[in-house]
């Protein structure tokens, strides 16, 4: 899996609000129902799942997995 921060295009110290805005923007662009790539959308969704949860984000920041 790629780095979720680079997948969403946010800095490692980004706020939860900035992460949410980046996800929504990218999800609109890459959503399969709007003609986007399903694989790219899944990658974006997985990155957001990690970064939106403070515990998962802290674990990723510590371990990189």
Phi, psi and omega per residue, in radians:
X1 nan 2.480 3.106
X2 -1.318 2.896 3.081
X3 -1.106 2.159 -3.098
X4 -1.133 -0.480 3.111
X5 -1.171 -0.767 3.131
X6 -1.271 -0.560 3.104
X7 -1.052 -0.741 -3.137
X8 -1.553 -0.178 3.114
X9 1.286 0.623 3.114
X10 -2.114 2.780 3.098
X11 -1.345 2.776 -3.122
X12 -1.069 -0.542 -3.130
X13 -1.628 0.309 -3.087
X14 -1.141 2.593 3.107
X15 -1.327 2.859 3.111
X16 -1.065 -0.626 3.123
X17 -1.162 -0.710 3.123
X18 -1.158 -0.657 3.113
X19 -1.149 -0.748 3.140
X20 -1.116 -0.754 3.116
X21 -1.093 -0.744 3.136
X22 -1.118 -0.739 3.125
X23 -1.083 -0.851 -3.108
X24 -1.069 -0.708 3.132
X25 -1.118 -0.822 -3.124
X26 -1.229 -0.616 -3.137
X27 -1.131 -0.690 3.099
X28 -1.081 -0.729 -3.097
X29 -1.224 -0.708 -2.985
X30 -1.814 0.087 -3.113
X31 -1.148 2.331 -3.105
X32 -1.040 -0.548 3.120
X33 -1.214 -0.281 3.118
X34 -1.865 0.299 3.097
X35 1.549 0.198 3.138
X36 -1.504 3.134 -3.121
X37 -1.526 2.173 -3.095
X38 -1.125 -0.656 -3.141
X39 -1.172 -0.747 3.118
X40 -1.138 -0.694 3.118
X41 -1.112 -0.714 3.114
X42 -1.110 -0.684 3.111
X43 -1.112 -0.757 3.124
X44 -1.128 -0.749 3.139
X45 -1.122 -0.720 3.108
X46 -1.122 -0.714 3.107
X47 -1.090 -0.734 3.135
X48 -1.162 -0.661 3.109
X49 -1.039 -0.630 3.120
X50 -1.280 -0.807 -2.997
X51 -1.421 -0.347 -3.110
X52 -1.372 -0.435 -3.137
X53 -1.638 2.055 -3.091
X54 -0.987 -0.632 -3.139
X55 -1.224 -0.764 3.122
X56 -1.147 -0.672 3.141
X57 -1.140 -0.775 3.117
X58 -1.093 -0.723 3.102
X59 -1.095 -0.769 3.110
X60 -1.093 -0.764 -3.121
X61 -1.080 -0.597 -3.131
X62 -1.394 -0.713 -3.004
X63 -1.841 -0.466 -3.098
X64 1.414 0.207 3.114
X65 -2.244 nan nan
